[in-house]
Amino acid sequence: LKVRVVRSSPPSSQFKATFQESYQVYKRYQMVIHKDPPDKPTINQVKLVLVSFEDPQFKSSFNQSATLFAKYQMAIHKDTPSDCGENEFTRFLCDSPLEAENAPNGPECGYGSFHQQYWLDGKIVAVGVIDILPYCVSSVYLYYDPDYSFLSLGVYSALR
């Protein structure tokens, strides 16, 4: 048995060279030990969308996100439809005091509030509301389609 420590952040050349192999071990482990389905969302199915009504990606997915939020709130938290309408969704998870900022030495996506959308078969199945700041990422809220609870998307989001 040989154990090697490789830097993951920032990714070292060894990390990059062994990423796919490590990922396959992780995926097999998740399927065997935790009974994850093989079609559990992957990194390629996650989109980071700036929370801004000026952003075309955010605008085009707003209705789907708001509908999913209402479905989640009613199923998981037993809210009434009036408790989770479009205005409540916007106030709770879209209005943010953070200003979007693209610092020259910051992340490519910039700083600010984001919706981390988890897509499966062309539809959003979960949204992680996060704030990306200079020294941390803050998880504000996560909601998911209750029909996909078997994917453990809250756990996946937290680990991601």
Summary of the structure (lengths in Angstrom):
residues: 160
radius of gyration: 17.6
end to end distance: 27.9
largest distance: 58.7
contacts: 397
relative contact order: 0.14
helix: 44%
strand: 24%
